[in-house]
Amino acid sequence: MSNSSTSASFSWGGLLRRPEAGAFLGLIAVLTFFVIFGSVDFLKPAGAASWLNVAASLGIVALPIGLLMIAGELDISIGAMIPAGSMTVAVLSGHYGLPIWVGILGALAFGVIIGLINGYLVIRTAVPSLIVTLGTLFAVQGIVLGLSVLITGTTSVAIKAPEWAKFIFGQFVGGTFQVIIFWWLAITLAYIFVVHFTRYGNWIFAMGGDKISARNAGIPTEKLTITLFVLSSTSAAFVGMCQALLFNSAQVSAGMTFIFNSIISVVVGGVLLTGGFGSIVGIFFGTLTFAVVNQGIYFTAFDRNWSSLIIGVMLLLAVLMNNTFRRMALTYSPKKK
């Protein structure tokens, strides 16, 4: 292909139309802001670790949440599944002293079970997934709290994992970076391949566009819906399990902030709340953007009492910029030569 044909085929409108375009520009904007108003420590290893660690745990949960939103669904039970994963591995391998692999499999299995329940209720009832998962959110919270107090007599359980488990799931690399960062990167690459290079990704986008038409076209919408809910709850349980192994303890009260933080990350990443539009790369950038804003405020001279306001304004601006670039892209038409 010649240079002239290559340049002719290139379209700024096509580039900006990509769901991740606005998310990437938003990430650059917030990084620039904190480099200017913060300190150089923000980008040094110790500073970068502060927001990369947050992004990794949040990102593993945000990816399946983003796919659910693209498919026109939502799962807020993740707020209970993170402490459920932590408490499951802590009770099994910490309180009862079972092998650590039993606790790990138990935590993941619990995530699969809740995901199956969520998916089945959504496809078998006319109740919106928001309401269904709100119900399971409170149900799982009650189960975890009740069983924890009944079995251990407390809401916090200690666990001491063997070295191999700490090395794989819960340790600091270089003294500052959590190993879950590498899990996040690997999982992101896997999602990119499945969503953007296989038919399953097309099916998910089709479901978000029009689920009835997708079903009539032969797409297994019910099986795919259940699979997405299983991925969501299992990912949350995995994050909770990793946190328990990292900090050598589990508590029943952690995880609720992940609900809104993951949704914000997904929306900042370019996923539409109405479904049918988004990308894995965009969710990745959106998660990074949220983590940078969330942690970057502590590297500036701003009064910490105003941190929530500053974080909210910056995230709102990132979302507005994302939507602005998308509208510009949709109305853009290259000039004919």
N, C-alpha and C positions, 0 to 999 in steps of 0.2 A: 504494500500500500504506500502511495506517495505521501510526501509531507502535506501537499495541498489537500488531499482527500482526508488526511487525518485531522487537519485543522478545521476542515469544513464539517466533519462529523462531531467535533467537540462543541458542546453547548453549555454555556454558563447556567442557563435555565435548567438544563437537565442535571447539572451538578448540584445546584441549590435545591432542586426538587427532592433530592435524596433525604430521607428522614433524619440521617445523622449529621447533615450539613449544619443545621442550626445548633445542634448539641455540641458539635466541635467548636464552632465559633463562640458559643457561650462558655465553654471550658477555657478557651484562650483568653476570653475577656476577664474571667474571674482570676485566672492565674496572673494575668498582667496587673490586675487591681491589687492583689496581695503582695506581689513583688514590689510594686511602687509604694504602697502604704504600710507594708509589713517590713520584714527584715530578710536579709539573705539567708538566714537560718531556715526560712520556709522551704527552700529547695534543697537544702543539705540533707544528707541521709536521715538524720534524726527527725528533721522536720517533715520530710516526705513520708517517712514511715507513719507519722501521726495520721495523715489522711489516706494513705494507701491501706493501712490496716482497717480503717473504718469502711473504705470503699470495697474491700474484699469481702468482708462478712455481709455487708449490705448488697453487694453486687450478685452474690450467689443466690440470694432470695429474689432480687429485683428481676433477674433474667426470666424465670418462669412466670412471675407476676406480669411482666411485660407481654409474654406470649399469651397469657390468659386475656389481658386487656385487648390485644390485637384480635383475638378470637371472639371478643365481645363479652367476656366474663371477668370476674374479679374474685380474689380469695383474700379475705382479711383474717382468716383463722391462723395465719402465720405468726401472729402476735402471741398465740398460745403454744404453737408448735416449737418455737425456739426454746423456751424453758422446758417444754415436754421432752425434747431431745436431750437437753442437759440433765434433767432429773432422771430420765430413764437409764442413761449410762451410769450416772452417779449412784443410783439405788442398786442397780444390778451388780456393778463391778466395785463400787465403793462400800455400800452398806452391807451387801450380802457376800462380797468378796469373790464373785464369779470372775472367770477369765475376761480380760478386757474386750476380747472379740465378741463375747456374748453380749456385753453391754452395748457395743457399737451396733451389732446386728439388731438388738432389741430396739434401740433408738430409731434406726432406719425403718424397721418393720412397723413401728408405731406410726411413723410418717406415712408409709404406704397405706395403712389401714384407714387413717383419717382422710387421706386423699381419695381413696375409693368411696368412702362414705359421702364426702362432699360431691364428688362427680356423679354418683348414683342418684343422690337427692336432687341435683340440678337437672339431670336429664329425665327423671321420672316424675317430677312435679313441675308445676307452673310457677314456682317460687323463684324470684331472681337470685342469682348466685351471691349477691351482696347479703341478702337476708339469710340464706342458707349458711354461709360461712360465718356470719355474725352469731348464729346459733351455735355452731360448732366451736367458735372462739370461746364463748362462755362455758360451754360444756367441757371442753378440754381443760380450761382453766380450773374448773371445779374438780375434775377428775385428778389432775396433777396435784392440786393443793390438798384435797381430801386424802388421797392415797399417801402423799408424802408425810403428812402429819400422822396418819394411822400407822404407817410402817416404821418411820424413823423418829417420830415424835418432834420433828422440827421442819422448818421450811428451807433449810440449807444443808446440803450433804457434801462432805469432802470425798475426794477421789484421788488416788495416786496411781497414775498410769505407768506401765513399763516404758522403758526407753524407746523401744521400736514404735510404740503407739504415739508417744510424744513427738518423735522424729517425723512421723508421717502426718499427724493431724494437729498437734498442738505444741509448737515450740517457736522461739524467736530465732530467726536466721540473722546472724551478724549482731545479735543482741537487741535489735530494734524491729526488724521486719517479721511479721507473723507468717508462718508457713502457709496459712490459708490463702495468701496472695497468689501463690503458685497454683493452688486449686482453682481459684477464681479465673486466672488466665487460661488454664486448661479447659475448664468448663465453658468459658466464653468461646473459645475456638471450636469446641464440639458443637455448641449451639449455632454458631455461624455456618458451619458445614451443613447441619441438618436443616436449618430454617431457610438458608439462601441457596443451597445447592442440591436439595432433594425435593421430591414431590410433597413431602409432609409440610414443608414451609408454605407451599402454595395452598395446601388445604387449610392451614391455619388462617391465612389471609382471606381466603374465600369464605370461611365461617364468619369472620368479622364483617365482611361486606354484606352477606345475606345468607344466613344459616339455612333457611328453607331451600333456597336455590342450590346451595352447596350440597345439601342432602339429596335433592333431586338429581344432581349431577353424579351421584354415586360416591360422594365422599363420606367415609364413616364418621360422621360428626359426633355420634355418641361415644364411640371408643376413643376418639381424639380428645373429646372434652374430659373424659375420665383420666386419660393419660396426663393431660396438662395439670389437673388438680393433684394427681399423685406426684408429679414433678415438683409442684409448688410446696406441698406439705413436707415431702421428703427432703427437699433442699433446706427448708427451715429447720427440720430436725437435725440435719447434718451440721448446719452452722451452730446450733445449740450444743451438739455433741463435741464439736471442735473447741468451743469456748470452755466447756467443762474440763476437757483435757489440758487446755492451755493454762487455765487459772486454778486447776486442782480443786474445783468446787462447783456446785450448781445451786441455783436459787430459783424459786417458783415465780419470782416477781419480774424477771427480765423478759424483754422481747416486745413489749407493746409499742415502743417507738418505731420498730421495724415496719409496722403497718403503713403509717403515713410517709415515713422516709422512703420506703420502696416505691410507693405510688408517685411521690414527688420526683424521684430519680427517673422513673419510667416516663413521666410526662415531660420532664426537662429533656429526656432523650429523644423526644419527637413522636412518641406514641400517642395516638388520638384516644381520648376517653370514649369515643363512639365506636372504636374498633376499626379493623381493616387497614391500618396504616402504622408503620413503625419498622424498626430494624434492630438487630442484636448489637451492631456497632453503636447505634444511637443510644441504646440503653447503657452500654458500657461507658460512653462519654457522659451521659446524664448522671450515672452513679459517681463518676469521678468528680463531676462538677459539684454535686451535692456535698461530697466528702471534703472537697477543697474549701467550699464556703463554710461548712460546719466547723472545720478545724482551723482554717486560716485566720479567723477572727482573733484567735489567741496569740497570733504573731504580730498583731498590730497594737497601736497605742490607744485604740478606742476603749471607752469605758465598757467593761464587761456587762454592766447592767443593761446596755443597749444591744447586746449581742443578738438576741432573738429578733429584734426589729431589723437589724442590719442583714441578718441571714434571710429573713422573710422577704425583704425588699430585693436583695440580690437574686434570689431564686425566682421571684416574680419577673424581674427584668430578663432573666435568662429564658424563661418560658415565653414571654412576650416577644423577645428577639427571635426565638425559634419559630413562633407562629408567623411573625412578620416575614421572615425569609421564605417560609413555605408559601404564603400568599403571593409574594413576589414571583416565586418560581412557577406557581400555577397560572399566573397571568402573563408570564414571559413567553414571547414568541420570537425566535431568531429571524433576523432579516434575510429575505431571499436575495440571492445574488443573480 
